[in-house]
Structures are given as C-alpha cells and as structure tokens.
C-alpha cells in the first residue's frame, strides 16, 4: 500500500496572531535615523517570525501534520543591497537551532518555495546574482536549523521569454554558475503557463534534479495530455534523494479561473490522481496549495476518512488500499 502524507504552506487559519512573515520595508528602515537601531528592529521582527514559526510547528505536531513549507519571508531585507554588512544569521542562531531540534524530534519534513523573482534561467546578470543570494539565505537558514539542505527548495524553471527551447538551455548554462551546495538544495516544478511537465523533466533528467509534479498546473497547461505516461520518469528523478517523492496539489477556483487556486482541495480531483499512482511508490508527500492553508488540509482529511479505499493513519496521513 502507498502512504500519502499531506502538508500545507506557511500560515495557519486556526492560530491567531501567528504570522511568520512580518516585515519592514526599506523605506520604513530609512526613516529610523539610527542605523544600528533600525537593524536591531529588523532582528526583532525576524525573531518574532521564527517564534511564530515555532508556534506553527507545535500546532502541526499537535494535529499530526508531518509536512510543512516555511515562508521565504522569515528575515525581512536579508538580501537588500544597502544591507550587505548585516550578518542577519548571528542573532538568529539560537532560535534557528531550537526550531531544528523541534523538527528533528517530531520527524517533520520541512522545505521552502522561494518567490517568483528567483529566476535561474534569466538572461540578466543582476537577476541571476540576486537569485543566488536569495537561495544562499535559504541554505543558511536550513544549516542554522541543522537540517540537511538537500532537496529542500522548490523552484519554477523561470521565464519563458517566448522561446521555450532557448529558455531551457539558458537554465542549463546558468546552472553551471550555481554553487554545488545550492544545486543540491533544488527541486523543479512544472508551471501552468510556460514550462510543461515534459519541459521540466528535460532539465531534471539532464541536471539530476528531483521533479515536483504539480497536478493542477499540468491540467491547466495541457488538459488533454496523459501525464501518467511520464510518471516513471518522474519517479526516476528521485532515485538519489533521501526524501520521499513530493508533489503539489490544488484545485481550480472555477472553470473560468482554472489557473487560480481554490480555497480548498477537490477530493475527487485529488483521488483521480492518487488512484493512478497507487502502488507505484511506497510513500508520497503532497503539499496542499490552497487559500485556506491548514483548514484546507483538515477539511480534505475529513472527506478522505469517509472513503472506503483508504486506511487512516493519523491527522494528515493515510494508506491507499
């Protein structure tokens, strides 16, 4: 039987006043006359974000949730060009270590999905440089938690620039500029407008990167193509990973707004995928990308527990019979 584990992204709809993404704009930073005082305020915000992240992890543990995506906004202005002298990791060291210990104790899988401005196939040197700085920040956060960074950051391929083949080859060329430690952190995901399952698999196979299949994106981009014929290729990209294969699951907001994510996950749509992959792998981790975050996970699990083709394990996991 295949084990399915569900996860959610960043925020809880249950916990109040627990945002892990509090921020300060650079304009606000500049309004503080004392630069050192402004930096100390940034550090307090970052520590508050980490404290709320700890609250979220405790919430997850109490609800048997073993899979969670950190926000990429834990440290405001971490990579701003005017703050290159700020060693943002130093004041966060103790709290990051505490978070890592909690993750290890509860055997949670945690990862990141950096924002769309991380573009590794960019034709602009400054964009690539800033993308690498942002990825380094994610790497340092994971190392600060003493979490193995390998396969912990999901990225989209990047910009299509109206030339798919050249854009894919530019990714390959730019990949040579990515430090090996950062390369090992990356997973790639198909998107809903530019790079198909086949496009993304081309890069994953060529460069040895695990492929994160987004079922909703695939349906939005190629509704009539058979994804199952490429499933063995997807599995093969994970052969060198210590982590179970992961995917993204979401549902369309409506037929008219098919690409937009719904508040919840359509259980029938989800199981139309699961019934096809049942038995092909021992375990799969499914990251829910829904507007209602953990509430979407709880709602989905309630619906799943009523089915006769599963055997429940806990609050976020089940066997496919």
NORCOR-V388890 format. One record per backbone hydrogen bond with DSSP energy under -0.5 kcal/mol. NH is the residue of the N-H (numbers start at 1). CO is the residue of the C=O. E is the energy in kcal/mol with one decimal. If there is no record, write none. Layout:
nh: (NH:NH)
co: (CO:CO)
e: (E:E)
This chain:
nh: (2:3:4:5:6:7:8:10:10:11:29:30:31:32:33:35:38:39:40:41:42:43:44:45:46:47:48:49:50:51:52:53:54:55:56:57:58:59:60:61:62:63:64:65:66:68:69:70:70:76:78:80:83:84:86:87:88:90:91:92:93:93:96:97:98:99:100:101:102:103:104:105:106:107:108:109:110:111:112:118:119:120:122:125:128:129:130:131:132:133:134:135:136:137:138:139:140:141:142:143:144:145:146:147:151:152:152:153:154:155:157:163:167:168:169:170:171:172:173:174:175:176:176:177:178:182:183:184:185:186:186:187:188:189:190:191:196:200:201:202:203:204:205:206:207:208:209:210:212:212:213:213:214:215:215:218:219:220:221:222:225:227:229:230:231:234:235:236:237:237:238:239:241:245:247:248:249:253:253:254:258:260:262:267:270:271:272:273:273:274:275:276:277:278:280:281:284:285:286:286:287:287:288:288:289:289:290:291:292:293:294:295:296:296:297:298:299:300:301:302:303:304:305:306:306:307:311:313:314:318:319:320:321:321)
co: (320:282:318:284:316:286:67:8:69:9:25:26:27:29:31:33:34:35:36:37:38:39:40:41:42:43:44:45:46:47:48:49:50:51:52:53:54:55:56:57:58:59:61:60:64:109:8:68:111:74:75:77:80:81:83:85:86:87:87:89:89:90:92:93:94:95:96:97:98:99:100:101:102:104:103:66:108:68:152:115:117:118:119:123:124:125:126:127:128:129:130:131:132:133:134:135:136:137:138:139:140:141:143:142:184:149:185:185:112:187:189:160:163:164:165:166:167:168:169:170:171:172:173:174:175:179:179:180:182:182:183:153:210:155:212:195:194:196:197:198:199:200:201:202:203:204:204:186:188:210:211:246:212:213:248:214:215:216:217:218:222:225:226:227:228:230:231:232:233:234:235:236:238:283:285:213:287:257:260:257:255:257:251:265:266:267:268:269:270:270:271:273:273:274:277:277:3:245:5:284:247:285:7:286:249:287:288:262:263:290:11:292:292:293:293:294:295:296:297:298:299:300:301:302:303:304:319:317:317:4:311:2:309:319)
e: (-0.8:-2.7:-3.0:-2.3:-2.5:-2.2:-1.0:-0.6:-2.3:-2.9:-2.2:-2.5:-1.0:-1.4:-0.7:-0.8:-2.1:-2.3:-2.4:-1.8:-2.0:-2.3:-2.0:-2.2:-2.5:-2.5:-2.1:-2.3:-2.2:-2.4:-2.3:-2.0:-2.2:-1.9:-2.3:-2.4:-2.3:-2.3:-2.5:-2.5:-2.2:-1.2:-1.1:-3.0:-0.6:-2.4:-1.9:-0.6:-2.5:-0.6:-1.5:-1.5:-2.1:-0.5:-1.6:-0.7:-1.5:-0.8:-0.6:-0.9:-0.7:-1.0:-2.8:-2.1:-1.9:-2.3:-2.5:-2.1:-1.8:-2.5:-2.4:-2.6:-2.0:-1.0:-2.1:-3.6:-0.6:-1.4:-3.2:-2.0:-1.0:-0.5:-1.1:-0.5:-2.0:-2.5:-2.5:-2.2:-2.2:-1.8:-2.2:-2.3:-2.2:-1.8:-1.8:-2.3:-2.8:-2.3:-2.2:-2.6:-2.5:-1.3:-1.3:-2.7:-2.2:-1.0:-1.4:-2.5:-2.4:-2.4:-0.6:-2.1:-2.5:-2.3:-2.2:-2.1:-1.4:-1.7:-2.5:-3.0:-2.0:-0.8:-0.9:-2.0:-1.3:-0.8:-2.5:-2.2:-1.2:-0.7:-1.3:-2.5:-2.3:-2.2:-0.9:-2.1:-0.6:-2.4:-2.4:-1.8:-1.3:-2.5:-2.8:-1.9:-2.6:-1.3:-1.8:-0.5:-3.3:-0.5:-0.7:-0.7:-0.5:-0.8:-1.4:-2.1:-2.3:-2.3:-2.1:-3.3:-1.3:-1.0:-0.7:-1.8:-1.5:-1.9:-2.5:-1.9:-1.2:-0.8:-1.6:-1.4:-1.9:-0.6:-2.2:-2.1:-2.6:-1.1:-2.0:-0.7:-0.7:-0.7:-2.4:-0.7:-2.3:-2.3:-1.4:-0.9:-0.7:-2.3:-2.3:-1.1:-1.2:-1.3:-2.3:-0.5:-2.4:-2.6:-3.4:-0.5:-2.8:-0.6:-2.5:-0.7:-2.5:-0.5:-0.7:-2.0:-1.9:-1.8:-0.7:-1.8:-0.7:-0.5:-1.2:-2.6:-2.4:-2.3:-2.6:-1.9:-1.7:-2.5:-2.5:-0.5:-0.8:-2.0:-1.9:-2.3:-1.6:-1.9:-3.2:-2.6:-2.3:-0.6)
